[in-house]
Amino acid sequence: MSRLGTTRAVALVGLTGHVVEVQAHLAASVPGFTLVGLPDAALSESRDRVRAAVTSSGLDWPNKKITVNLSPASLPKTGSGFDVSSI
């Protein structure tokens, strides 16, 4: 059984804000965390920050494949502001 959660975040390009849809998908597969949709280096480190936030809150980290999609993929995403949206 797979699950999908969706929320929204904002990416700044200069002074203009762009809505980014954040989709988190859990699937019964080899455990892992994949981030797609043109993330920068800071977002690639979000795996560790998200995992720490989930486990610190007393929740169990799922033993599943987690894919987080940041859409639209053509828009560059920078900074750690997307971490909370990924939880």
PDB file as gemmi writes it, atoms N, CA and C in Angstrom:
CRYST1    1.000    1.000    1.000  90.00  90.00  90.00 P 1                      
ATOM      1  N   MET A   1       0.841  -1.176   0.000  1.00  0.00           N  
ATOM      2  CA  MET A   1       0.000   0.000   0.000  1.00  0.00           C  
ATOM      3  C   MET A   1       0.886   1.239   0.000  1.00  0.00           C  
ATOM      4  N   SER A   2       0.649   2.158  -0.917  1.00  0.00           N  
ATOM      5  CA  SER A   2       1.419   3.392  -0.957  1.00  0.00           C  
ATOM      6  C   SER A   2       0.552   4.555  -0.489  1.00  0.00           C  
ATOM      7  N   ARG A   3       1.200   5.585  -0.008  1.00  0.00           N  
ATOM      8  CA  ARG A   3       0.505   6.769   0.490  1.00  0.00           C  
ATOM      9  C   ARG A   3       1.119   8.009  -0.117  1.00  0.00           C  
ATOM     10  N   LEU A   4       0.294   9.040  -0.281  1.00  0.00           N  
ATOM     11  CA  LEU A   4       0.763  10.292  -0.852  1.00  0.00           C  
ATOM     12  C   LEU A   4       0.252  11.439   0.006  1.00  0.00           C  
ATOM     13  N   GLY A   5       1.154  12.329   0.413  1.00  0.00           N  
ATOM     14  CA  GLY A   5       0.786  13.540   1.140  1.00  0.00           C  
ATOM     15  C   GLY A   5       1.221  14.735   0.323  1.00  0.00           C  
ATOM     16  N   THR A   6       0.417  15.794   0.346  1.00  0.00           N  
ATOM     17  CA  THR A   6       0.715  16.982  -0.450  1.00  0.00           C  
ATOM     18  C   THR A   6       0.572  18.234   0.397  1.00  0.00           C  
ATOM     19  N   THR A   7       1.476  19.174   0.200  1.00  0.00           N  
ATOM     20  CA  THR A   7       1.387  20.498   0.815  1.00  0.00           C  
ATOM     21  C   THR A   7       2.007  21.493  -0.154  1.00  0.00           C  
ATOM     22  N   ARG A   8       2.066  22.740   0.242  1.00  0.00           N  
ATOM     23  CA  ARG A   8       2.645  23.765  -0.625  1.00  0.00           C  
ATOM     24  C   ARG A   8       3.709  24.539   0.137  1.00  0.00           C  
ATOM     25  N   ALA A   9       4.663  25.071  -0.596  1.00  0.00           N  
ATOM     26  CA  ALA A   9       5.723  25.915  -0.060  1.00  0.00           C  
ATOM     27  C   ALA A   9       5.931  27.052  -1.062  1.00  0.00           C  
ATOM     28  N   VAL A  10       6.827  27.960  -0.753  1.00  0.00           N  
ATOM     29  CA  VAL A  10       7.117  29.081  -1.644  1.00  0.00           C  
ATOM     30  C   VAL A  10       8.605  29.116  -1.930  1.00  0.00           C  
ATOM     31  N   ALA A  11       8.951  29.218  -3.212  1.00  0.00           N  
ATOM     32  CA  ALA A  11      10.343  29.383  -3.634  1.00  0.00           C  
ATOM     33  C   ALA A  11      10.520  30.830  -4.077  1.00  0.00           C  
ATOM     34  N   LEU A  12      11.572  31.477  -3.586  1.00  0.00           N  
ATOM     35  CA  LEU A  12      11.854  32.844  -3.992  1.00  0.00           C  
ATOM     36  C   LEU A  12      12.868  32.848  -5.114  1.00  0.00           C  
ATOM     37  N   VAL A  13      12.526  33.561  -6.171  1.00  0.00           N  
ATOM     38  CA  VAL A  13      13.449  33.802  -7.277  1.00  0.00           C  
ATOM     39  C   VAL A  13      13.552  35.319  -7.356  1.00  0.00           C  
ATOM     40  N   GLY A  14      14.658  35.851  -6.841  1.00  0.00           N  
ATOM     41  CA  GLY A  14      14.765  37.300  -6.689  1.00  0.00           C  
ATOM     42  C   GLY A  14      13.784  37.737  -5.619  1.00  0.00           C  
ATOM     43  N   LEU A  15      12.888  38.655  -5.965  1.00  0.00           N  
ATOM     44  CA  LEU A  15      11.863  39.125  -5.034  1.00  0.00           C  
ATOM     45  C   LEU A  15      10.503  38.522  -5.318  1.00  0.00           C  
ATOM     46  N   THR A  16      10.440  37.594  -6.254  1.00  0.00           N  
ATOM     47  CA  THR A  16       9.173  36.992  -6.648  1.00  0.00           C  
ATOM     48  C   THR A  16       9.008  35.620  -6.013  1.00  0.00           C  
ATOM     49  N   GLY A  17       7.861  35.417  -5.368  1.00  0.00           N  
ATOM     50  CA  GLY A  17       7.555  34.126  -4.773  1.00  0.00           C  
ATOM     51  C   GLY A  17       6.804  33.240  -5.749  1.00  0.00           C  
ATOM     52  N   HIS A  18       7.167  31.980  -5.795  1.00  0.00           N  
ATOM     53  CA  HIS A  18       6.507  31.002  -6.663  1.00  0.00           C  
ATOM     54  C   HIS A  18       6.004  29.847  -5.805  1.00  0.00           C  
ATOM     55  N   VAL A  19       4.753  29.447  -5.995  1.00  0.00           N  
ATOM     56  CA  VAL A  19       4.190  28.331  -5.248  1.00  0.00           C  
ATOM     57  C   VAL A  19       4.815  27.031  -5.734  1.00  0.00           C  
ATOM     58  N   VAL A  20       5.244  26.215  -4.790  1.00  0.00           N  
ATOM     59  CA  VAL A  20       5.835  24.909  -5.081  1.00  0.00           C  
ATOM     60  C   VAL A  20       4.971  23.856  -4.398  1.00  0.00           C  
ATOM     61  N   GLU A  21       4.543  22.873  -5.142  1.00  0.00           N  
ATOM     62  CA  GLU A  21       3.788  21.769  -4.564  1.00  0.00           C  
ATOM     63  C   GLU A  21       4.781  20.717  -4.090  1.00  0.00           C  
ATOM     64  N   VAL A  22       4.637  20.322  -2.829  1.00  0.00           N  
ATOM     65  CA  VAL A  22       5.519  19.327  -2.223  1.00  0.00           C  
ATOM     66  C   VAL A  22       4.706  18.054  -2.029  1.00  0.00           C  
ATOM     67  N   GLN A  23       5.103  16.990  -2.694  1.00  0.00           N  
ATOM     68  CA  GLN A  23       4.410  15.704  -2.590  1.00  0.00           C  
ATOM     69  C   GLN A  23       5.362  14.691  -1.961  1.00  0.00           C  
ATOM     70  N   ALA A  24       4.898  14.030  -0.914  1.00  0.00           N  
ATOM     71  CA  ALA A  24       5.691  12.980  -0.268  1.00  0.00           C  
ATOM     72  C   ALA A  24       4.966  11.660  -0.484  1.00  0.00           C  
ATOM     73  N   HIS A  25       5.668  10.694  -1.035  1.00  0.00           N  
ATOM     74  CA  HIS A  25       5.091   9.397  -1.365  1.00  0.00           C  
ATOM     75  C   HIS A  25       5.818   8.309  -0.588  1.00  0.00           C  
ATOM     76  N   LEU A  26       5.058   7.476   0.113  1.00  0.00           N  
ATOM     77  CA  LEU A  26       5.609   6.311   0.817  1.00  0.00           C  
ATOM     78  C   LEU A  26       5.230   5.060   0.051  1.00  0.00           C  
ATOM     79  N   ALA A  27       6.199   4.228  -0.226  1.00  0.00           N  
ATOM     80  CA  ALA A  27       5.929   2.996  -0.963  1.00  0.00           C  
ATOM     81  C   ALA A  27       6.625   1.822  -0.289  1.00  0.00           C  
ATOM     82  N   ALA A  28       5.988   0.673  -0.348  1.00  0.00           N  
ATOM     83  CA  ALA A  28       6.583  -0.556   0.178  1.00  0.00           C  
ATOM     84  C   ALA A  28       7.674  -0.996  -0.783  1.00  0.00           C  
ATOM     85  N   SER A  29       8.901  -0.677  -0.454  1.00  0.00           N  
ATOM     86  CA  SER A  29      10.034  -0.983  -1.311  1.00  0.00           C  
ATOM     87  C   SER A  29      11.287  -0.949  -0.441  1.00  0.00           C  
ATOM     88  N   VAL A  30      12.436  -0.973  -1.045  1.00  0.00           N  
ATOM     89  CA  VAL A  30      13.682  -0.860  -0.314  1.00  0.00           C  
ATOM     90  C   VAL A  30      13.712   0.512   0.365  1.00  0.00           C  
ATOM     91  N   PRO A  31      13.921   0.572   1.694  1.00  0.00           N  
ATOM     92  CA  PRO A  31      13.897   1.860   2.396  1.00  0.00           C  
ATOM     93  C   PRO A  31      14.906   2.846   1.824  1.00  0.00           C  
ATOM     94  N   GLY A  32      14.498   4.090   1.749  1.00  0.00           N  
ATOM     95  CA  GLY A  32      15.362   5.149   1.249  1.00  0.00           C  
ATOM     96  C   GLY A  32      14.616   6.466   1.223  1.00  0.00           C  
ATOM     97  N   PHE A  33      15.326   7.554   0.956  1.00  0.00           N  
ATOM     98  CA  PHE A  33      14.746   8.888   0.887  1.00  0.00           C  
ATOM     99  C   PHE A  33      15.284   9.541  -0.372  1.00  0.00           C  
ATOM    100  N   THR A  34      14.401   9.888  -1.299  1.00  0.00           N  
ATOM    101  CA  THR A  34      14.799  10.510  -2.557  1.00  0.00           C  
ATOM    102  C   THR A  34      14.095  11.849  -2.685  1.00  0.00           C  
ATOM    103  N   LEU A  35      14.845  12.871  -3.058  1.00  0.00           N  
ATOM    104  CA  LEU A  35      14.318  14.211  -3.253  1.00  0.00           C  
ATOM    105  C   LEU A  35      14.485  14.570  -4.722  1.00  0.00           C  
ATOM    106  N   VAL A  36      13.382  14.905  -5.406  1.00  0.00           N  
ATOM    107  CA  VAL A  36      13.430  15.224  -6.831  1.00  0.00           C  
ATOM    108  C   VAL A  36      12.776  16.578  -7.084  1.00  0.00           C  
ATOM    109  N   GLY A  37      13.126  17.223  -8.194  1.00  0.00           N  
ATOM    110  CA  GLY A  37      12.504  18.482  -8.574  1.00  0.00           C  
ATOM    111  C   GLY A  37      13.443  19.668  -8.507  1.00  0.00           C  
ATOM    112  N   LEU A  38      14.687  19.497  -8.902  1.00  0.00           N  
ATOM    113  CA  LEU A  38      15.711  20.551  -8.965  1.00  0.00           C  
ATOM    114  C   LEU A  38      16.078  21.141  -7.602  1.00  0.00           C  
ATOM    115  N   PRO A  39      16.391  20.284  -6.612  1.00  0.00           N  
ATOM    116  CA  PRO A  39      16.831  20.804  -5.312  1.00  0.00           C  
ATOM    117  C   PRO A  39      18.294  21.228  -5.364  1.00  0.00           C  
ATOM    118  N   ASP A  40      18.675  22.220  -4.536  1.00  0.00           N  
ATOM    119  CA  ASP A  40      20.078  22.588  -4.452  1.00  0.00           C  
ATOM    120  C   ASP A  40      20.774  21.728  -3.394  1.00  0.00           C  
ATOM    121  N   ALA A  41      22.039  22.009  -3.132  1.00  0.00           N  
ATOM    122  CA  ALA A  41      22.810  21.197  -2.189  1.00  0.00           C  
ATOM    123  C   ALA A  41      22.224  21.229  -0.777  1.00  0.00           C  
ATOM    124  N   ALA A  42      21.734  22.387  -0.333  1.00  0.00           N  
ATOM    125  CA  ALA A  42      21.151  22.484   1.015  1.00  0.00           C  
ATOM    126  C   ALA A  42      19.923  21.594   1.134  1.00  0.00           C  
ATOM    127  N   LEU A  43      19.136  21.492   0.077  1.00  0.00           N  
ATOM    128  CA  LEU A  43      17.958  20.630   0.110  1.00  0.00           C  
ATOM    129  C   LEU A  43      18.343  19.162   0.083  1.00  0.00           C  
ATOM    130  N   SER A  44      19.446  18.833  -0.530  1.00  0.00           N  
ATOM    131  CA  SER A  44      19.892  17.439  -0.540  1.00  0.00           C  
ATOM    132  C   SER A  44      20.219  16.963   0.873  1.00  0.00           C  
ATOM    133  N   GLU A  45      20.602  17.895   1.740  1.00  0.00           N  
ATOM    134  CA  GLU A  45      20.890  17.557   3.134  1.00  0.00           C  
ATOM    135  C   GLU A  45      19.618  17.462   3.966  1.00  0.00           C  
ATOM    136  N   SER A  46      18.469  17.767   3.389  1.00  0.00           N  
ATOM    137  CA  SER A  46      17.217  17.760   4.139  1.00  0.00           C  
ATOM    138  C   SER A  46      16.850  16.370   4.638  1.00  0.00           C  
ATOM    139  N   ARG A  47      17.360  15.320   4.002  1.00  0.00           N  
ATOM    140  CA  ARG A  47      17.083  13.965   4.469  1.00  0.00           C  
ATOM    141  C   ARG A  47      17.381  13.840   5.963  1.00  0.00           C  
ATOM    142  N   ASP A  48      18.570  14.297   6.341  1.00  0.00           N  
ATOM    143  CA  ASP A  48      18.993  14.179   7.733  1.00  0.00           C  
ATOM    144  C   ASP A  48      18.166  15.072   8.648  1.00  0.00           C  
ATOM    145  N   ARG A  49      17.869  16.299   8.208  1.00  0.00           N  
ATOM    146  CA  ARG A  49      17.090  17.217   9.042  1.00  0.00           C  
ATOM    147  C   ARG A  49      15.657  16.721   9.221  1.00  0.00           C  
ATOM    148  N   VAL A  50      15.051  16.196   8.161  1.00  0.00           N  
ATOM    149  CA  VAL A  50      13.680  15.689   8.243  1.00  0.00           C  
ATOM    150  C   VAL A  50      13.639  14.455   9.141  1.00  0.00           C  
ATOM    151  N   ARG A  51      14.589  13.564   8.961  1.00  0.00           N  
ATOM    152  CA  ARG A  51      14.619  12.358   9.805  1.00  0.00           C  
ATOM    153  C   ARG A  51      14.781  12.725  11.275  1.00  0.00           C  
ATOM    154  N   ALA A  52      15.672  13.664  11.573  1.00  0.00           N  
ATOM    155  CA  ALA A  52      15.884  14.094  12.955  1.00  0.00           C  
ATOM    156  C   ALA A  52      14.612  14.716  13.523  1.00  0.00           C  
ATOM    157  N   ALA A  53      13.904  15.514  12.737  1.00  0.00           N  
ATOM    158  CA  ALA A  53      12.675  16.147  13.215  1.00  0.00           C  
ATOM    159  C   ALA A  53      11.592  15.106  13.494  1.00  0.00           C  
ATOM    160  N   VAL A  54      11.462  14.125  12.611  1.00  0.00           N  
ATOM    161  CA  VAL A  54      10.435  13.092  12.794  1.00  0.00           C  
ATOM    162  C   VAL A  54      10.732  12.260  14.036  1.00  0.00           C  
ATOM    163  N   THR A  55      11.952  11.798  14.178  1.00  0.00           N  
ATOM    164  CA  THR A  55      12.278  10.943  15.321  1.00  0.00           C  
ATOM    165  C   THR A  55      12.289  11.735  16.630  1.00  0.00           C  
ATOM    166  N   SER A  56      12.678  13.006  16.598  1.00  0.00           N  
ATOM    167  CA  SER A  56      12.660  13.838  17.812  1.00  0.00           C  
ATOM    168  C   SER A  56      11.245  14.128  18.290  1.00  0.00           C  
ATOM    169  N   SER A  57      10.291  14.080  17.377  1.00  0.00           N  
ATOM    170  CA  SER A  57       8.899  14.339  17.756  1.00  0.00           C  
ATOM    171  C   SER A  57       8.232  13.089  18.338  1.00  0.00           C  
ATOM    172  N   GLY A  58       8.971  11.988  18.386  1.00  0.00           N  
ATOM    173  CA  GLY A  58       8.431  10.762  18.958  1.00  0.00           C  
ATOM    174  C   GLY A  58       7.750   9.860  17.949  1.00  0.00           C  
ATOM    175  N   LEU A  59       7.759  10.240  16.689  1.00  0.00           N  
ATOM    176  CA  LEU A  59       7.163   9.409  15.642  1.00  0.00           C  
ATOM    177  C   LEU A  59       8.189   8.402  15.141  1.00  0.00           C  
ATOM    178  N   ASP A  60       7.700   7.300  14.615  1.00  0.00           N  
ATOM    179  CA  ASP A  60       8.593   6.296  14.028  1.00  0.00           C  
ATOM    180  C   ASP A  60       8.929   6.680  12.603  1.00  0.00           C  
ATOM    181  N   TRP A  61      10.203   6.511  12.243  1.00  0.00           N  
ATOM    182  CA  TRP A  61      10.622   6.733  10.865  1.00  0.00           C  
ATOM    183  C   TRP A  61      10.141   5.541  10.044  1.00  0.00           C  
ATOM    184  N   PRO A  62       9.408   5.787   8.952  1.00  0.00           N  
ATOM    185  CA  PRO A  62       8.874   4.654   8.183  1.00  0.00           C  
ATOM    186  C   PRO A  62       9.983   3.830   7.532  1.00  0.00           C  
ATOM    187  N   ASN A  63       9.824   2.538   7.568  1.00  0.00           N  
ATOM    188  CA  ASN A  63      10.768   1.620   6.950  1.00  0.00           C  
ATOM    189  C   ASN A  63      10.295   1.347   5.515  1.00  0.00           C  
ATOM    190  N   LYS A  64      10.188   2.417   4.736  1.00  0.00           N  
ATOM    191  CA  LYS A  64       9.679   2.357   3.364  1.00  0.00           C  
ATOM    192  C   LYS A  64      10.497   3.279   2.479  1.00  0.00           C  
ATOM    193  N   LYS A  65      10.216   3.245   1.206  1.00  0.00           N  
ATOM    194  CA  LYS A  65      10.842   4.168   0.267  1.00  0.00           C  
ATOM    195  C   LYS A  65      10.059   5.474   0.313  1.00  0.00           C  
ATOM    196  N   ILE A  66      10.745   6.575   0.594  1.00  0.00           N  
ATOM    197  CA  ILE A  66      10.135   7.898   0.665  1.00  0.00           C  
ATOM    198  C   ILE A  66      10.644   8.710  -0.523  1.00  0.00           C  
ATOM    199  N   THR A  67       9.718   9.201  -1.337  1.00  0.00           N  
ATOM    200  CA  THR A  67      10.074  10.065  -2.449  1.00  0.00           C  
ATOM    201  C   THR A  67       9.382  11.402  -2.235  1.00  0.00           C  
ATOM    202  N   VAL A  68      10.156  12.478  -2.233  1.00  0.00           N  
ATOM    203  CA  VAL A  68       9.612  13.822  -2.085  1.00  0.00           C  
ATOM    204  C   VAL A  68       9.817  14.545  -3.412  1.00  0.00           C  
ATOM    205  N   ASN A  69       8.712  14.997  -4.002  1.00  0.00           N  
ATOM    206  CA  ASN A  69       8.738  15.687  -5.285  1.00  0.00           C  
ATOM    207  C   ASN A  69       8.432  17.165  -5.066  1.00  0.00           C  
ATOM    208  N   LEU A  70       9.285  18.033  -5.604  1.00  0.00           N  
ATOM    209  CA  LEU A  70       9.090  19.476  -5.535  1.00  0.00           C  
ATOM    210  C   LEU A  70       8.727  19.960  -6.936  1.00  0.00           C  
ATOM    211  N   SER A  71       7.494  20.419  -7.104  1.00  0.00           N  
ATOM    212  CA  SER A  71       6.992  20.747  -8.440  1.00  0.00           C  
ATOM    213  C   SER A  71       6.590  22.217  -8.508  1.00  0.00           C  
ATOM    214  N   PRO A  72       6.926  22.953  -9.539  1.00  0.00           N  
ATOM    215  CA  PRO A  72       7.439  22.520 -10.834  1.00  0.00           C  
ATOM    216  C   PRO A  72       8.941  22.245 -10.790  1.00  0.00           C  
ATOM    217  N   ALA A  73       9.335  21.236 -11.526  1.00  0.00           N  
ATOM    218  CA  ALA A  73      10.734  20.809 -11.537  1.00  0.00           C  
ATOM    219  C   ALA A  73      11.653  21.846 -12.184  1.00  0.00           C  
ATOM    220  N   SER A  74      11.124  22.689 -13.043  1.00  0.00           N  
ATOM    221  CA  SER A  74      11.950  23.667 -13.750  1.00  0.00           C  
ATOM    222  C   SER A  74      12.359  24.848 -12.874  1.00  0.00           C  
ATOM    223  N   LEU A  75      11.740  25.008 -11.722  1.00  0.00           N  
ATOM    224  CA  LEU A  75      12.015  26.129 -10.822  1.00  0.00           C  
ATOM    225  C   LEU A  75      13.092  25.730  -9.813  1.00  0.00           C  
ATOM    226  N   PRO A  76      14.210  26.474  -9.749  1.00  0.00           N  
ATOM    227  CA  PRO A  76      15.246  26.129  -8.775  1.00  0.00           C  
ATOM    228  C   PRO A  76      14.727  26.305  -7.342  1.00  0.00           C  
ATOM    229  N   LYS A  77      15.045  25.338  -6.466  1.00  0.00           N  
ATOM    230  CA  LYS A  77      14.648  25.414  -5.063  1.00  0.00           C  
ATOM    231  C   LYS A  77      15.908  25.481  -4.215  1.00  0.00           C  
ATOM    232  N   THR A  78      15.984  26.485  -3.333  1.00  0.00           N  
ATOM    233  CA  THR A  78      17.170  26.673  -2.512  1.00  0.00           C  
ATOM    234  C   THR A  78      16.785  26.837  -1.052  1.00  0.00           C  
ATOM    235  N   GLY A  79      17.713  26.498  -0.176  1.00  0.00           N  
ATOM    236  CA  GLY A  79      17.537  26.727   1.248  1.00  0.00           C  
ATOM    237  C   GLY A  79      16.807  25.610   1.962  1.00  0.00           C  
ATOM    238  N   SER A  80      16.812  25.717   3.298  1.00  0.00           N  
ATOM    239  CA  SER A  80      16.215  24.676   4.122  1.00  0.00           C  
ATOM    240  C   SER A  80      14.742  24.936   4.415  1.00  0.00           C  
ATOM    241  N   GLY A  81      14.149  25.939   3.836  1.00  0.00           N  
ATOM    242  CA  GLY A  81      12.738  26.256   4.076  1.00  0.00           C  
ATOM    243  C   GLY A  81      11.773  25.194   3.597  1.00  0.00           C  
ATOM    244  N   PHE A  82      12.209  24.289   2.760  1.00  0.00           N  
ATOM    245  CA  PHE A  82      11.347  23.221   2.253  1.00  0.00           C  
ATOM    246  C   PHE A  82      11.320  22.008   3.187  1.00  0.00           C  
ATOM    247  N   ASP A  83      12.201  21.966   4.177  1.00  0.00           N  
ATOM    248  CA  ASP A  83      12.291  20.825   5.086  1.00  0.00           C  
ATOM    249  C   ASP A  83      10.970  20.568   5.798  1.00  0.00           C  
ATOM    250  N   VAL A  84      10.408  21.613   6.394  1.00  0.00           N  
ATOM    251  CA  VAL A  84       9.156  21.450   7.156  1.00  0.00           C  
ATOM    252  C   VAL A  84       8.037  20.977   6.248  1.00  0.00           C  
ATOM    253  N   SER A  85       8.038  21.431   5.010  1.00  0.00           N  
ATOM    254  CA  SER A  85       7.011  20.990   4.058  1.00  0.00           C  
ATOM    255  C   SER A  85       7.159  19.520   3.731  1.00  0.00           C  
ATOM    256  N   SER A  86       8.376  19.004   3.877  1.00  0.00           N  
ATOM    257  CA  SER A  86       8.629  17.610   3.512  1.00  0.00           C  
ATOM    258  C   SER A  86       8.232  16.624   4.602  1.00  0.00           C  
ATOM    259  N   ILE A  87       7.964  17.124   5.801  1.00  0.00           N  
ATOM    260  CA  ILE A  87       7.634  16.218   6.905  1.00  0.00           C  
ATOM    261  C   ILE A  87       6.218  15.697   6.745  1.00  0.00           C  
TER     262      ILE A  87                                                      
END                                                                             
